[in-house]
Amino acid sequence: MSLTVVGVRHHSPACARLVGETIAALRPAYVLIEGPADMNDRIGELLLGHELPVAVFTSYADEHRRHGSWAPFCGYSPEWVALAAARETGAEPLFIDLPAWHEAFADRSNRYADAEQRYAEAVERLCTAFGVDNTDALWDHLVEMEPGEGLAERLAAYFDLIRGEAAAGSSDTAREAYMAEWIRAAVRAAGDRPVVAVVGGFHRPALLRLADSPDSGSGWPEVPTPPEGAVGGSYLVPYSFRRLDAFGGYQSGMPSPEYYQRLWEDGPAEAARYLVTAVAGRLRERGQPVSTADLIAARTSAEALARLRGHRHPARVDVLDGLAAALINEALDVPLPWSVRGTITAGQHPAVVEMTTVLSGDRIGRLHPDTPLPPLVHAATAELERHGFDQPGEPRLDLLEPEDRERSRLLHRLRVLGIPGYARTAGPATGIDPVLTEQWRIRLDENRLVALIEAGGYGPTLEAAATARIGQRVDDAGNDLGQLADALFDAAFCGVTGLAGDLPDRLERGVAAGTDLGELGRVLTVVLALWRHDRMLGTAGSDLLGAVVAGATRRILWLAEGWHGAGLPADLPRIRAVVAVRDAVRHAERAGVDRTLARGIAERVAADRAAPPDLRGAFYGLARILSQDTSDPGPAVRGAFTGGSAGDWLAGLFGVARESVLAPGGILGLLDELVRGIGAEEFLLALPALRQAFEFFPPRERVTIADQLLEMRGLGGSGRDLLRTSMPPEIVAAGLALDEAVEERLAQAGLLPAGGAR
């Protein structure tokens, strides 16, 4: 059997070079590549002449699972070199792995995610033996920095060691069994000619064993097809070095792609020189001083470290350590990122961040113009051009105008799908806002095409794709009421009124089990808005949403009546929940909201001394609104001020019924009297809560209150000027408290008559 299995590390220049040399030397009949077998009839798309990096993006969805993944390629990817070398030698390239939508990849967003967790122990032993920090430094030491002679043998020994005799997981076992079928079929079909297989090194030992097993096949393996009812597809997308970088969270391959691109093109010596020069240039652009002496010191340190570590030329880590030694003088709070494996951690020195950015590079791939694109790209492009959104601008939309409402839905669909370049800067946030216009900012973004291709997995049009994306959010939300409400509201703004399905039922069930007053209030606010407003959102009067409104109102009232905690501070989400109940009682009685029930509970909570003061104040205000009570509020207000939590009580009252302050004959005079009666020290303690309470009044109403207070005291001037204090209120209150304390001590010492002139 003339079979050569080349085990590689994905995105390794040394492995890519070995693959190219092996195929050129053997001139095989078939080149088998670890990649999605369902792309075999479309390999020609990969060879159109793209600017790398690019990736095969695959999306999949059925009633049980939704999946998206990428198989990226850059110039030094062994798989890409295998494709190119096969074309040059006349071999037939074939992908031999399961399709990316297959359940074997269900837990991966990247086809080439290495199985490092399974061979971590072996790698750790090797790192200790060779005195390196992690697998990346180990790989450079054993592979990238060594001459090409004997590389195939070193790689075989390395992968045999790290795989050992340990069994792979079920997903890898299924993939290896499938790839082995392709290998045996290719060997049969090749006859006396060689066959070369290029696979991840982790799989090589198993595939060699499986390839030797008895072969009862007679043709090529069958390519799995998605189950009936599933939707999805695979398309080429532009990729970027930033997304390919392990420091940025990429799951496989090598970190620092720009460095390895230079290593691939120019060799280790030139790559090291480039790295030092590029880092210096980057830091100087950022205003960081980097002298010639610093560069000499960095190069000297890198070369010394390379000799000490046994490298013929400075490796990536040698250069980085040399730069760090020359450019960073202060102590570091976290380990250098190249000494560990993973993403950049918080707290890194700015120079270190710039170094890793330079190593990452800013290359972005570009697809050949003849590359097939998913229908969504063409549909979205046509819609954007029709509405004039294909160029930068800042459109302002009137949501009461049908044409503008259609344009708004288009932009919201792009937003929901995560298409960059479309940001709403102003507009209604809940649906009950008096704001009926939107302001958008449209900018050209180089990642727009990538995002549209990837979003193409959700559907062929923006409406279909947005519907599927929101449906996915609903599925992911589980019983999270806030996420469900957000998804429902986005559905309305996108014009996806047919989303309903079981979403209202799920909201109703979630509401029935909810225990967080703030979340329940948020849900009630959003759903009530959708149920009420027809002209803007087209969802008014829905029986399903009406049931959610009634259920949420009942649940909030039930929870609030048993909510105890007399010492709890004011909580804005809790107050907003009572506001939502107020609005539901006002506007949704025909949906089943019980006004009598709400009034009875409001009166009981308002009188419950064990309830939090903000809830007592909020329900006091609600009770007066529902009963249209015009009696003297003095006893209730005075009672709040004797408990030491006046500000919290008022926050609840003002949140629900601030009109009681502004109305003729309201409680403003009483509040003034009570606040003036508070001692300076007690006032200082109450001030934060009092300020929070008055935050419920918009600026214009605060001016009205200030004008009324000046009039009550017979003072002239403007309330607006009164609000423009040059000193923070906390400092004024602290000064008053200090004056009062000093006067009290003076009086106690007989130096000032008690109650005397100050």
N, C-alpha and C positions, 0 to 999 in steps of 0.2 A: 504494500500500500504506500503510494507516494504522497503522503499527507504531511504538511508542515503546519503546526498550530503555533502562531506567534502570540504569546501573552503580553499584553500591553497595559500601561497605565494611561488612562484617557488624558489627552492633551499633553503628552510628554514628547518634546522634540526628539529625544534620543530614540524613543520607541517608534516615532514616525519615520525617522531616518532608517531604522532597522527594517521596518515594513517595506519602505520603498526599495531598499537594496535587495531584500529577499525576493520580492516579486520580479524585479528586474533580472535577477540572477536565475530564477527558476522558470520564468515565463509560463506560469501555470495555465491550465484550462479554465479554472474557476478561482475567483478570489471571494471567499466567504467572509462577511463582515457582521459583527454584532450590531444589529440595527433592525428596525421594524420590517418584517417580511411583507407586510401589506403595501410597502412602498416599492417593491421590486419592479412593478410595471411602470413606475414613475421615476426611476433612477435618472433618466434623461433630464428631469427637471433640476436635479442637483448639479448636473454638469453643463448647465447653460452658460456659465461664465459669471457667477456672482462675485461681488466684493465681500470677502469674508470679514467677520464671522456671520454665519447664518445658522438657522436651526429648523428642524422639523417640529412644528407644533401640532399636537394631537389633542382634540377635545372629544369627550364622550359623555353621554347622559342617558340614563334609563330611569325607570320609576324608583329604583333602589340606590343608584349611585351616580355621581357626577365627578368627572375627572378631567384634568388638563395637565399636560406634561410637555417637556421640550427635550429634543436630542440635538445639542449644539455641536457645530463644527467650526474650527478655525484652521488656519494654514498649517499648523503643526499638530493637528489631531491625527492620530494613526488611522482612524477610520476614513478620514478625508483623503489622506495620502494613498490609502489602499484603493479608493475609487479612482483617483487620478492615475495611479500606476497600472491598474487593471486596464483602463482605456488605452494607455500608452503601449502596453504589451499585447493587446488584443485578447486579454482574458475577459471572461464574463463575470462582472461583479454581481453578487447576490447578498441581500440582507437575510439573516438566518434566525433572528430572534422573534419572539412573540410580538404582536402589535402592541403599541404603547397603551391602547385602551384596555388591554387584557387585565383581568383581575390580579394577575401576578405583579402588576405595577400599581396596584390600588393605593399603596402607601408611599408612592414616590412621585415627586414633581419633576424628576430628572432621570431620564433613562440611564445615564452613566453615573448614577450615585454609587460610590464604592461601598463595599461591604466591610468597611474598616472596623465597625464594632465587633465583627466576628473574629478578626485576627489581631485585635488590639494587643493581646498579651504577647504574641510573637514579635510584633513591631516594637513593643516596649523593650523587650529583651535585646533586640538589635540596636535600638537607640542607646541603650546603656552600654552595650559592647563597643559601639563606635563613638561614644561620647558626644552625641548630638541631642538636640532638644525635642524634635518631633519627626513625624514621618516625612514631611517636606524636606527638611534638612538631610534626613537619612537618604531620601531618594536622590537628591542632588549629589551627595557624597558617593553613593554606590553606582549611579547611572549617568546623570547628566554631565558630571565633571570628569568621567573616566573616558579613555579612548575607546573607539568602536570595537577593537579586537576583543573577541570573547563576550560581547554584550549579550548575545542570545543565550549563552550558557549561564551567565550571571543572572539574567532575568528568570530563566527556568528555575534555577536554584532558589532565587528569592521567592517566587510565587509558590513553589513546592513547599517551602518552609512556612510561609504565612498561612497557606491553606491547610497544611497538615492533613490529618485524617478526620478533622471535624466535619460533621455533616452540615450542609447548607440548610437554610430555611426552606419552607415549602415553596415559596415563590421562586427562589433561585433553582431549586431542584426541578421544578416544572420547566423553567427556561432552559436549563442545561439539557434536559431530555429532548426538548424540541430542537435545540441547536444541533444536538448530536444526530438527529434524523436528517437534517440538511447535510451535515458533513458526510454521513454514510451514502446519501443519495448522490452527492457530488463526486465522491470517489468512484462509485459505480459508473456514473456517466462519463467521467474523465478517462476511463480505460487506463492506458499506460502513462498518461500525462499527469503532471503534478497538480495538487490542490493545495492552496494556502488559505488558512483560516486566521482571521485577525479578531481576537476576542479579549475581553478584560482578563488580566492575569489571574484574578481570583477563580475564573472559570476554567482556565487551561488544564489543570490536573484532572478535573472531573471529565472534561470533554475528551481528553486522550483516552481515559479508561472507557468511556461510553462508546467512542469510535471503534474500539476493538471488539465490542460486543457483537454477537451474531446479528446479521442483517437479513431480515426477511422481507424488506421492502422491494418495490419494483419501479417506483417513480419518485417524483418530488413530493415532499410533505404538503399536506393540505394547509392552506393559509386560513386561520380562523376568521370568521365573519361575525360582526356584531349581532347580538340576539334581536329577534323581531321586536320592533317598537323602540329600539335604541337609536339615538341620533348622534352624529359626530363626524369627524373627518380629520385629515392631516393636510397641513399646508406649510410651505416654506415661509419663514419670517426672517427679517433682518434681526441680527443679534448684536450685542455690544460686549466689549471687553469688561466693562463694569459689571455686567450680569454674569460674566464668565469667571470672575475673580472670587477665590475662596474667602478673601477678606471681606467681600461684600455679601457673603452668605451662600455662594454657589456650593452645591452639595458634592461635587466631585472634581477630579482633575487637579490642576496645579493652581496655586495662587499667582498673583503678579503676572497676568498674561502679556503685558507689553514687554516685560523683561524676557520672557521665554520666546516671544516672537523675535526679539533681537538675537537671542541665543540660537534660534532656528535658522535665521537668515545669515548671521555674521559670525557665530561661534562665541565661546565663553569670554575670550579676552576683550573683544569689541563690545559684548553685552555689558561687561563690567565697566568699561570706560563710559559707555552711553549712560549707564545708571548714575554714576557720579556726576557727570555733566548735566543730565536732565534734572536731578534733584537740586543741584546748585541753582540752575536757571529758575526752577519753580519757586524756590525759597526767595530768590531775589525779586521775582515778580510780586511776591506777597509782602515785600518790604522788609524781609529778614536779611540781616547782614551776613554774607558768606564771602570771606576773603580768599585770595589765592592761597594764603598759608593754610586756611581751613581745608581747601581741596587737596593740597599736598599732604596734609596730615591724614585726611580720609583715605587717600590712595595708599599711603604708606602703611596705615593700619590694616587696610583690607589685604594688601599683599602679604604682610606679616602673618595675619590670621590664616590666610590661605596656605602658606608654607607650614604653619603650625598644625593645621588640620589635614595636611597631606594632599592639597589640591594643586594641580599644575597651574591653574588660573583662579583668580578670586571667584568664588561662587556667589550666588545671590545673597546668602546670609553673611558671608564674609564682607561684602561691600556694605550691606546695611549696618552691620556692627561697626565697621570702620567709620561710616558717616555719623552714626549715633555718638561714637566716642569723640569725634572731632567737633560736632555741632551742638551737642547737648551737655551743658555744664552742671545743671542742677539735678538733684535726686529725682527719680521717677516713682510715681505712686502705684503704677500698674506694670505688669511685665510687658516687654516689647512684643508687638503682635506677631513678629516672625519667630518668636520663641515658643509660641503655642499654636494650636490648630483651631481655626474658626474665624469669626467676624471680629472687626475692630471693636475693642471694648471702650467704654466711656473713661474719660480721664487721661487719655493719651496726650503726650506732649504735642503741641502744634506742628513741630518739625517732623515728628514721627508720622502724623496724619498726612502731611504733604509727601513724605517719602513713599508711603503706601499708595497714594494717589498717582504718583508718577509711575510706579511699577504696574499699576492697574492699566493705565493708558486710557485714551478716549476714542479708540477706533469703534466705528459703528458700521455694520454691514449694510450692503445695498443689493437688492434683488435685481436680477436681469429683467429688462422690460417685458420679456416674453413669459415670465413666470406666472402660472395660473394663480388666481386669487379667489378667495371664497366670495359667494354672492353678496355678502354683507358689505364688502368693501365697495363694490360697484353701486349698490343701492344707497349706501350712506353718502358716497361722493356725489351722486346725482341729487340727493335731497339737499346737501349742503350748498351745492351750486345753485339750485332752484331758489333757495331762500337767502342767498348771498352770504352764507356763513363759511365759505371756503377761504376767505381772506381775513386778515386781522381787523378788528373793530370792537366797538362797545355798544351793542344794540340795547335800546330801552324798549320794553314790551309792555303793552297794556293788556292785562289778562281778561278784560271784559270785551276785547275785540276778538272775534273768531279767528281772524288771520294771525294775529299776534299770539293767541292761545295755541294755535297749531305750531307756530315757530317755537314757542316756549316748550312744548312737549318734545319737539325734536332735540332741543338743547338738553333738556332733562334726561332724555334717553341716552345721549352721549355721556352725560355726567354719571348716570347710574352704571354705565358700562365701563367707566374709568378711562374714557378716551381723553388724553391730555390736550390742553389748549383751550378748554371750555370751562370757565369758572363763573358762577353766579356771585355777584358782589353785593346785591341787595334784592329783597323780595320777601314775600310772606313766609313766615317760619312755621306757623301752625295751622293756617287755614282760617282762623278766626281773626287774624290781624286785619286792621283796616287798610293795610297796604295791598293795593291791587295792581302794582306795576313791578317789573323785574328789571334789574340792570345786569348785563353780562359782559364779560371780558373775553374776547376771542384772540388767541395768539397762535401763530404757526409753531408747530412742535415736531421735531424730527422723529419722535416716537409715535406719531399719530397712526401711520400705516401699520406699524407693529401691533399697536393696541387694537386696531380695527380687524386685522387678520385673526388675532387671538380671540376677540369677541365674536368672530364669525362662527365659533363653535356653539354659540347660544342660539343662532338662528339666521335666516337669510336676509331679514330686514331689521331695521332698528327697533320697530315695535315688537317683533317676535323675539329679538335678542334681549331687549329690556324686560319683556315679560318673563323669559326664562331666567334671567339673572335675578330678578326680584323673587321669583319662585325659589331659586336656590337659597337666597337669603332667608326666606321664610323657613325652608327646611333646616338650615343651619341654626336658626334662632332657637329651635326647640320650644321651651316654655318661657323664653325671655320676652316679657311683655313689651319692654322698650324697643327691642329690635323688631318685634312683630309690628308694632305701631309705626315705626319708621319705614318699614317695608311697605306697609299699606299706604302711607302718605306719599311715598315716592311713586307708588303705582298710580295714584290719582294724578300727580303732577305729570307723569309720563303718558297719561291718557290710557292706561292699561286697566280699564274698568272691568274687563272680563277676567281679571286675576282671581276674583273671589274664591272659587273652589272651596276648600275647607278652611281658608284663612279666618273668616269671621267666626266659624265654629271653634277654631283653635284659640282665637282671642277670647271668646266667651268662656271656654274651659279654663284658660289661663287666668282670666279675671276672677273666676269663681274660686281659684286656689291661691290667688295673690295675697301676699302679706305685707307688701311695701306700699305705704300710702303714697309716697312720691311717685313710684312707677305707675300705680293705678291711676293717679291723677293725670300723669302724662298721657297714658293710653286714652283716658276719657276725653281729655282735651282734643287729641288728634281725631279720634273716631267721631266725636260730636261735631267737629268742624266738617268732616267729610259727609256726615249725615245731613247737616244743615245746608251746605252751600252747593247749589246746583249750577249756577251760571258759570262759575270758575272751574269747578272740578267734576261736575256731572255725576255726583254720587248721592245727591240729596234724596232723602226719604227711603233709603234701602231698608227693608225689613231686617236683613241680617245685621247691618250696622246698628239699627235701632235696638236690637236685642243686646248688643254689646254695650251700648250706652246705658240701658236700663240696668244691666248686670253690674257694670262698673260702679254706677251710682250706689246701688244697694250695697256692694262690697265695701266701698269707702265708708259709708255711713255705719255699717256693722263694725268694721275695724275701729273706727274713730271712737265709738261709744265705749269700747273696752280698752282704749289706749291710755294707760296711766303713766305718770312720770312728772309730778308737780314741779320738779326742779330742772326739767329739761329746757335748754335754750330754744329760741325760735328756730324753726326749720323751714326754709322757703319752699322746698318741694312739698312738705306736708301742708303748708298754707295753700299752695296752688291746687292741691287736691280738693280742698274745700271750695276754692274758686270754681273748679271744674264742676263740682256738685251744684253750686249756685246756678251756673249757666245751663246745666242739664235740666234743673227744675224749671228754669225760666222758659226754655225753648223746646224741651223734648218730652212733655207730658204725654203727647200722642204716641211716643215710642214706649210708654209703659213706666215712665219715671213717676214715682208716688210722691206728690207734694206733701200730703198729710204726714206720711212716714218721715220725710226729711225734716219737716218742721218740728215734730215731736222729738226726734233725736237731737236736733240742733239745740232745743231748749234744755234737754237733759245734760248734754256735754257742756254747755255754757255754764251750768250751775254746779258741775262736778269739780270739787276742789282738788281731786286727785289727778285730774287731767292736766296735760302740759298747758302752760299759760297761753301759748300761741294758738292751740286748738280751742281753748275756752273763748279767747277773743274772736277767733274766726267764726265759731259757731254762734256766739252772741250776735255778731253782725248778720250772719245768715238767718238767725231766728227773727230778728227785727225786719229783715227784708221780706221773708216769707209771710210773716203775720201782719206786715204793714203797721208795726207797733209805733205809736207816736208818744208813748209815755216817757216820763223823765228818765234819761239814762244815767243820772247821777249816781244812784246806789251801786250799779254795776261797775261804773268807771272808778268810783272811789274805792270799791273793794279790790280792784286790781292794783291800785297804788299802795294798799296796805300790805300787800304780800311780797313786796320787794322785787317783783318781776313785771313792773309796769310796761317797760319797753317791749318785752316779749308778747304781753297781752295785746298791746296796741298794734304790734306787727300783724297779728292775726286779724284784728278788727279792720285795720286799714287795708290789708290785702283783699278782704272780702267786701267791705262796705265803707270805703273812704269817703263816700258822699256824706256820711253822718257828720263829718268834720266841716265840710264846706257849705252844707245846706244852711239857710237862714234859721236861726235858733238852734243850731247844732251844738256840738260838744266842745268847740274850740275854746270858748271862754272857760269852761270847766277844766279842760286840760291845762290851760295857762295857769289857772289858780293852783292846781295840784302840783305842777312842775315847780312853780315858784316856792311851794311849801317844802320841797325836798331840801335837805341839808346839802352843803357843798360836797362833802365826801361821798354821801349816798348818790348824789347826782353824777359824780365822776364815775362811779361804778355802773350806774344805769345808762350812761351816755351811749355806749356802743349799741345797745339794744334799741334805744330811742332813735338813734340815727338810722338804724336798719328799718325801723318802723316807718319813718318818714320817707324812705326810699321808694315806697309804693306810690308817692305822689310825683307826677311828672313835673319838670321845672316850672312850667307856667302856673300850676296849682300851688307849688311852694311859694311862688311870688305872691299869689292871692292870700295865702295864709299869713305871710309876713306883713302884707298891707293891713290885714284885719287886726293883727296883734298890735301894730303901731297905732291904729285907730282906737282900739280898746284902751290903750294907755295914754291917749291924748297926745301922742308924739307925732311930729311931722316926719318928713323924709320918705324915701322910696323903699318898698319891700325888696326890690331887686338889689339895691345897694346894701341892704342888711344881710343879704345872702352872700355878698362878695366880701367876706372877711379876709383880712390879710394874714391872720393867725389861725392855725388849725384849732378846731373846737376843743380837742382833747387838751391842748396846752392851756387854753382859757379856763376850762373846767378845773384842771389841776391847779392853776394859780388861785382860783377862788377857794378850792379846798384847803390850800396852804394858808391863805389869808385867814380863813375861818379857824383853822387849827392854832395859828399863832395868837389870834385874838382870844381864843378860849384859854390858852396857857397864860397869857398876860392877865386875864381876869382871875384865874385861879391863884396867881401869884400876888394879887392885889394891886397890880400895876395898871389895870384898866377895869373900871366898873363893869360888872356883868350887864350886858345889854346896852353898854354905853356907846358913845359916838365912836365910829370907826375912822 
